[in-house]
């Protein structure tokens, strides 16, 4: 990143590694695992294998934090390392590339809430994480990222809704023309329905005593 050689392939590998690691169960938390200091400096990229691995596990999140909050914090510190160090034209594509590879809607929604520059003592930590990048610049970039995440959420919602409404071919249709019953199949279905016993009709006559 500092040399200007960061690529989407590296970010995709990092996002996939964060997702893989977050799927582990932690005995310490009794739920999903989180790193606690998942900055870019604690990610190693293997160019030959095109994969990334997390290192340095000395810091741990507070146990009282929910799983999504801890995991969203891991994503946030990674993005904070980038927000002030890469050119403006690369910021949004690179950030979205990382989040697409991570691909966990619940955690990304939690992250979206955290893309706001804090005030008070918390701002000191942010300044260190962002290499003392100007607040206005960070705000602009985070606003753009929040809008992009909103579009991703809308796209996923529409895709899910479309999949639910997608028409499936009838099981009684002919194989050669799924979804379009032939005249023969319609006649056969009508005859079967005519012969079928009505739910309100007993299947046999009542016995007499």
C-alpha positions as CSV (number, residue, x, y, z in Angstrom):
1,X,0.0,0.0,0.0
2,X,2.8,2.4,0.9
3,X,4.6,1.7,-2.3
4,X,1.5,2.1,-4.4
5,X,1.5,-1.5,-5.5
6,X,-1.7,-2.6,-3.8
7,X,-4.0,-4.4,-6.3
8,X,-7.7,-5.6,-6.3
9,X,-6.4,-9.2,-6.3
10,X,-4.7,-8.6,-3.0
11,X,-7.8,-7.0,-1.5
12,X,-10.0,-9.8,-2.8
13,X,-7.7,-12.3,-1.1
14,X,-7.8,-10.3,2.1
15,X,-11.6,-10.1,2.1
16,X,-11.9,-13.8,1.6
17,X,-9.4,-14.5,4.5
18,X,-11.4,-12.2,6.9
19,X,-14.5,-14.1,6.0
20,X,-12.9,-17.5,6.4
21,X,-11.5,-16.5,9.8
22,X,-14.7,-15.0,11.0
23,X,-16.5,-18.3,10.4
24,X,-14.4,-20.0,13.1
25,X,-16.0,-20.4,16.5
26,X,-14.1,-19.0,19.5
27,X,-14.0,-20.6,22.9
28,X,-13.1,-17.3,24.5
29,X,-16.1,-15.6,23.1
30,X,-18.5,-18.5,22.9
31,X,-19.4,-17.4,19.4
32,X,-17.8,-16.2,16.1
33,X,-14.1,-15.3,16.2
34,X,-12.6,-11.9,15.7
35,X,-9.0,-10.6,15.5
36,X,-9.0,-7.5,17.6
37,X,-6.2,-5.8,15.6
38,X,-7.0,-6.7,12.0
39,X,-5.1,-3.8,10.4
40,X,-3.5,-4.2,7.0
41,X,-0.1,-4.6,8.7
42,X,-1.3,-7.8,10.1
43,X,-2.2,-9.4,6.8
44,X,0.3,-11.3,4.7
45,X,-0.3,-11.8,1.0
46,X,1.2,-14.8,-0.8
47,X,1.5,-13.7,-4.4
48,X,2.3,-17.2,-5.7
49,X,-0.8,-18.8,-4.0
50,X,-2.9,-15.7,-4.4
51,X,-4.1,-15.9,-0.8
52,X,-3.9,-13.9,2.3
53,X,-3.3,-14.9,6.0
54,X,-3.9,-13.0,9.2
55,X,-1.1,-12.8,11.8
56,X,-0.4,-11.2,15.3
57,X,-3.1,-12.3,17.7
58,X,-2.0,-10.5,20.9
59,X,-5.0,-8.2,21.2
60,X,-8.5,-9.4,21.8
61,X,-11.9,-7.7,21.6
62,X,-14.0,-7.2,24.8
63,X,-16.2,-10.3,25.4
64,X,-19.2,-8.1,26.0
65,X,-19.3,-7.0,22.4
66,X,-21.7,-8.8,20.0
67,X,-20.1,-10.9,17.3
68,X,-21.2,-8.7,14.4
69,X,-19.8,-5.6,16.2
70,X,-16.4,-7.3,16.8
71,X,-16.2,-8.5,13.2
72,X,-17.3,-5.2,11.8
73,X,-14.5,-3.6,13.8
74,X,-12.0,-5.9,12.1
75,X,-13.2,-4.6,8.7
76,X,-13.1,-1.0,9.9
77,X,-9.5,-1.0,11.0
78,X,-8.5,-2.5,7.7
79,X,-10.3,0.3,5.8
80,X,-8.9,3.0,8.1
81,X,-5.4,2.0,7.0
82,X,-6.4,2.6,3.4
83,X,-8.6,5.7,3.7
84,X,-5.8,8.2,3.9
85,X,-3.0,6.4,1.9
86,X,-4.4,5.5,-1.5
87,X,-5.4,7.9,-4.3
88,X,-9.0,9.1,-4.4
89,X,-9.7,7.3,-7.7
90,X,-8.8,4.0,-6.1
91,X,-10.5,4.4,-2.7
92,X,-14.0,3.4,-3.6
93,X,-13.2,0.6,-6.1
94,X,-10.6,-0.9,-3.7
95,X,-12.9,-0.7,-0.6
96,X,-15.8,-2.3,-2.5
97,X,-13.5,-5.0,-3.8
98,X,-12.5,-5.9,-0.3
99,X,-16.1,-5.9,1.0
100,X,-17.5,-7.9,-2.0
101,X,-14.9,-10.6,-1.2
102,X,-15.9,-10.6,2.4
103,X,-19.6,-10.9,1.5
104,X,-21.3,-11.1,4.8
105,X,-24.4,-8.8,4.7
106,X,-25.0,-8.7,8.5
107,X,-21.4,-7.6,9.3
108,X,-21.3,-5.2,6.4
109,X,-24.5,-3.5,7.6
110,X,-22.9,-3.1,11.1
111,X,-19.8,-1.7,9.4
112,X,-21.9,0.9,7.6
113,X,-23.0,2.3,10.9
114,X,-19.4,2.8,12.0
115,X,-18.3,4.7,8.9
116,X,-18.7,8.0,10.7
117,X,-15.8,10.1,12.1
118,X,-16.1,10.2,15.9
119,X,-15.5,13.1,18.3
120,X,-13.6,13.4,21.6
121,X,-11.0,10.9,22.7
122,X,-12.1,8.4,20.1
123,X,-11.0,10.8,17.4
124,X,-7.3,10.5,18.6
125,X,-7.4,6.8,17.8
126,X,-8.9,7.4,14.4
127,X,-6.2,10.0,13.6
128,X,-3.5,7.5,14.4
129,X,-5.2,4.8,12.3
130,X,-5.7,7.1,9.3
131,X,-2.1,8.5,9.6
132,X,-3.6,11.8,10.7
133,X,-5.6,12.3,7.4
134,X,-7.9,15.3,7.5
135,X,-11.3,14.8,8.9
136,X,-13.0,16.3,5.9
137,X,-11.3,13.9,3.5
138,X,-12.1,10.9,5.6
139,X,-15.8,12.0,5.8
140,X,-16.0,12.4,2.1
141,X,-14.6,9.0,1.4
142,X,-16.7,7.3,4.1
143,X,-19.9,9.0,2.7
144,X,-19.1,7.6,-0.7
145,X,-18.5,4.1,0.8
146,X,-21.8,4.2,2.7
147,X,-23.7,5.1,-0.5
148,X,-22.0,2.3,-2.3
149,X,-22.8,-0.2,0.4
150,X,-26.4,1.0,0.2
151,X,-26.5,0.2,-3.5
152,X,-25.0,-3.3,-2.8
153,X,-27.7,-4.0,-0.2
154,X,-30.4,-2.9,-2.7
155,X,-28.9,-5.0,-5.4
156,X,-28.8,-8.1,-3.2
157,X,-32.4,-7.4,-2.0
158,X,-33.7,-7.1,-5.5
159,X,-31.8,-10.3,-6.6
160,X,-33.2,-12.3,-3.7
161,X,-36.8,-11.0,-4.4
162,X,-36.4,-11.8,-8.1
163,X,-35.2,-15.4,-7.3
164,X,-38.2,-15.9,-5.0
165,X,-40.7,-14.8,-7.7
166,X,-39.0,-16.7,-10.5
167,X,-41.6,-19.1,-12.1
168,X,-40.7,-22.7,-11.9
169,X,-42.0,-25.2,-14.6
170,X,-44.8,-27.4,-13.5
171,X,-43.9,-31.0,-12.7
172,X,-46.8,-32.2,-14.9
173,X,-45.5,-30.6,-18.0
174,X,-43.7,-32.3,-20.9
175,X,-39.9,-32.4,-20.6
176,X,-39.4,-30.9,-24.1
177,X,-41.4,-27.8,-23.3
178,X,-41.0,-26.9,-19.6
179,X,-43.7,-24.6,-18.3
180,X,-46.0,-25.0,-21.3
181,X,-48.3,-28.1,-21.0
182,X,-49.4,-29.7,-24.2
183,X,-53.0,-30.4,-25.0
184,X,-52.6,-34.1,-24.1
185,X,-51.1,-33.3,-20.7
186,X,-53.9,-30.9,-20.0
187,X,-56.5,-33.5,-20.9
188,X,-54.8,-36.1,-18.8
189,X,-54.6,-33.7,-15.8
190,X,-58.3,-32.9,-16.2
191,X,-59.3,-36.6,-16.3
192,X,-57.2,-37.3,-13.2
193,X,-58.8,-34.3,-11.4
194,X,-62.3,-35.6,-12.3
195,X,-61.6,-39.0,-10.9
196,X,-60.0,-37.7,-7.7
197,X,-62.0,-37.9,-4.6
198,X,-63.1,-34.6,-3.1
199,X,-61.6,-33.8,0.3
200,X,-65.1,-33.5,1.7
201,X,-66.3,-36.8,0.3
202,X,-65.7,-40.1,2.2
203,X,-63.7,-42.7,0.4
204,X,-66.2,-45.4,1.2
205,X,-69.8,-45.7,2.0
206,X,-70.8,-45.7,5.7
207,X,-71.4,-49.1,7.1
208,X,-74.8,-50.2,8.3
209,X,-75.7,-52.1,11.4
